[in-house]
Amino acid sequence: GVPGVESEEVVAALMGLGYSQTEAADAVARSDLPADAPIEEKVRLALAHFARARAD
């Protein structure tokens, strides 16, 4: 997992892109985000989760 503060930053970034807090938090929870990755990478991985979810 991701420490709370960092995951909150990722959620905030996703919300800035128009996702709801629920969607953003769910994507962060379901994406296996490496703890040592930069925020930008975590946001990209979470966005990839949305892309996969839409493809299903």
ChimeraX attribute file (.defattr): number of C-alpha atoms within 10 A of each C-alpha:
attribute: neighborCount
match mode: 1-to-1
recipient: residues
	/A:1	12
	/A:2	17
	/A:3	8
	/A:4	9
	/A:5	9
	/A:6	14
	/A:7	21
	/A:8	16
	/A:9	15
	/A:10	24
	/A:11	26
	/A:12	18
	/A:13	17
	/A:14	22
	/A:15	16
	/A:16	11
	/A:17	11
	/A:18	11
	/A:19	15
	/A:20	14
	/A:21	15
	/A:22	11
	/A:23	15
	/A:24	26
	/A:25	20
	/A:26	15
	/A:27	22
	/A:28	24
	/A:29	15
	/A:30	12
	/A:31	19
	/A:32	14
	/A:33	20
	/A:34	12
	/A:35	13
	/A:36	9
	/A:37	11
	/A:38	11
	/A:39	16
	/A:40	12
	/A:41	14
	/A:42	25
	/A:43	24
	/A:44	14
	/A:45	19
	/A:46	25
	/A:47	18
	/A:48	14
	/A:49	19
	/A:50	17
	/A:51	11
	/A:52	10
	/A:53	10
	/A:54	8
	/A:55	7
	/A:56	5
